[in-house]
Amino acid sequence: MNIPKTDKPRVVIIGGGFGGIQLARGLAKTPVQVVLFDRNNYHTFQPLLYQVSTAGLEPDSIAFPLRKVFKKQPNMFFRWGNVERVVPEKNLIETSIGDLEYDYLVFASGSTTNFFGMKSVADNAMPMKSVSEALNLRSTVLQAFEQATLTDDAKERQELMTFVVVGGGPTGVETAGALSELKKHVLQHDFPELDLRLMRIYLLEATPRLLNGMSDVAGEKAVAFLQEMGVNVLLGAAVKDFDGATIRLQDGSAIASKTLIWAAGVVGEMPEGIDKAAIVRGNRINVDAYNRVQGHKNIFAIGDVASMPGTDERYPNGHPMVAPVAMQQGQLLARNLPKILAGQDLEPFRYFDKGSMATVGRNKAVVDIHKVRFQGWLAWVAWLGLHLLMLVGFRNKLVVMINWVWNYFSYDRGTRLIVRPYIKEERNKDVKAA
Amino acid sequence: MNIPKTDKPRVVIIGGGFGGIQLARGLAKTPVQVVLFDRNNYHTFQPLLYQVSTAGLEPDSIAFPLRKVFKKQPNMFFRWGNVERVVPEKNLIETSIGDLEYDYLVFASGSTTNFFGMKSVADNAMPMKSVSEALNLRSTVLQAFEQATLTDDAKERQELMTFVVVGGGPTGVETAGALSELKKHVLQHDFPELDLRLMRIYLLEATPRLLNGMSDVAGEKAVAFLQEMGVNVLLGAAVKDFDGATIRLQDGSAIASKTLIWAAGVVGEMPEGIDKAAIVRGNRINVDAYNRVQGHKNIFAIGDVASMPGTDERYPNGHPMVAPVAMQQGQLLARNLPKILAGQDLEPFRYFDKGSMATVGRNKAVVDIHKVRFQGWLAWVAWLGLHLLMLVGFRNKLVVMINWVWNYFSYDRGTRLIVRPYIKEERNKDVKAA
């Protein structure tokens, strides 16, 4: 794989997400060689993926070339490849582009969609954790409308024009809201032949409330906003089965729909080779307060794939799987690694929770900053501003801002192209290739 | 296909390119029903495709949703589908979404890449006539560099870092120039591990000059600009064969390269069913001065797919296959169709040539406006301005302008993501699906 052997220890990082980037950047001045693996050549800003799915943003605006992140960091090597297996006895990883030895190994491999073991759902629903999946979803929604113009069978047309989002977290809430705006401002004009009153959007959540993890008032306000926008919010509604045309719920009821958008949860994702005993709830790797993997001195895990149960009274089952935790763990490990090399005492992890927010639509968002809670226009502006700030790269900030300003004043969505038609049979291949 | 039958004549247009759009728009107030077919749900602004291939622009900025073009035109139906065969005896077309009868039929189906019957080239070279092809090319270039980092075989690395563009028309010249800028401003920084002096860019043209169809001074200046930028321009160099690693020329010489970009020519593209006798040079349909297909009263062809030899002393073999001809023929047919319905005399086509231009790189372009010819910075500004004006949609103009301003001042290219890795074996499927 053509990575030079130096006398400096080699730190291999698996994954260029929020945690991996912070760690790699933080090691710029540490006397180590850093090798970062990712199966994409870009970093994905996942909080805005739902806007790619709903034709609001181009994928290029919410992704950032990884090589560009590190272009002024001489101790850094990026490799575009998939890490398939870890062999801790040999301090070795096996990847799609060859084997590599490491001195220190960091799992920053994130999470993947959790279908809770339901095969029919995994086969037929649309996940949205990656850029390709978001583009597939965009194609699916637009293709469903094109198909609806072709049929004179009222039942089929209704199935095509019904969209069911599962999962009442931020992604589900944001996607359902964005679909409702797409209906009102875009599809209505694009498809004058269709009676848009037929278009139905459902949001299903298995627990009794939306936005678990935020305050009650945020959850209730999200329901109110969504209902105002015409979304059918069903709480306590758990999906049992989906055959591609009918969604069956555990209470025996059913919804006829061709499109099930799955945002119901995630599980840790990692290469093979980690001792099963170290894997805890949610397929996450058990780490100590220094992100060290149980039983290993030179293997670490940060972000979604890591779980640190019992170290913080606020999070007895481990921290939430969100970007700020990953970023803070990456930053901490970048400070701790030089201490390990120097034989000094390490600093334990303590999550600084800045609060959470979710947006539903134009002028409609909810924000919790500890005891300070607000909703509506101000929350929406705060949401926009924070997400612009967090985007990597000035060009991306600029292009996203212009798109948002444009969408706001024109009530339009610019990017509704079916660039590559989505063919269900090819999904798994796409997902793998991506 | 669910298109209502009315008492108005039905005009079916095959293709939403420059000609098809002008015609369909021009018929807004004519008492006809218009049905436009395209295999994409968007119009592609082909003159800027090369910037998508070379990571300068997002595909969404140079394409425009077709339904949006016609959203205020009640006599208009868009259908996303592929027209497979025409049955003139029955006034019927067979498409991927069913059959449809027409009263008037217009071929506006454009052109496709001409490999001049060389199977090995068709199998292994990269064409760039569509958005998917441009994205495939972008992936190929970036993947070649990722692969070059992995090998310690000097010969393989050189093959991976050699890019050969074939065809000295505007597309070939523009692509070779853009690759040279990508090398200088982007790849150099992204791949510090590689010796970028190894990267070689060739532009091959079979005739003795570049930019045939423009003035001699434009052609000579283009060569000078490209050489200044480090492109190896080979004139009188005709490709014979390409096996995926070696390009063989007709003079017996060879270039070792994994990437052959084919911009050497186009041929008319159309569904089956047109009488072979009506097909002339370049696989174009022979039409009279009113764009009527020889032997048919109610079938027309406009743009690249149409040829009007012998009607204009300036173009004895038919008009050039360029956007302005297609647009003017679409506009004319929109004026002539009402005359046909009213039994009035028709207006013959007379091409108004406004001139031509091509860009090579930053501050480097060539412009011919009849006897007025200029090159360099002013020509480049004129090129930018004209292409911004021609882009469909204000949002697209805005986003493209911002990208250009950004690229100009930052010397950067923002959109270098490998969104879906390009796998050669799947190319033909991609191209078909797209």
Interface residues (C-beta under 8 A of the other chain):
Chain A: M1 N2 N40 N41 Y42 E58 P59 D60 S61 A63 P65 R67 K68 K71 P74 F77 R79 W80 I97 G98 V131 S132 L135 L142 E146 T149 L150 T151 D152 H189 D190 F191 P192 E193 G393 R395 N396 L398 V399 I402 N403 W406 S410 D412 G414 T415 R416 L417 I418 V419 R420 P421 I423 D430 A433 A434
Chain B: M1 N2 N40 N41 Y42 E58 P59 D60 S61 A63 P65 R67 K68 K71 P74 F77 R79 W80 I97 G98 V131 S132 L135 L142 E146 T149 L150 T151 D152 H189 D190 F191 P192 E193 G393 R395 N396 L398 V399 I402 N403 W406 S410 D412 G414 T415 R416 L417 I418 V419 R420 P421 I423 D430 A433 A434
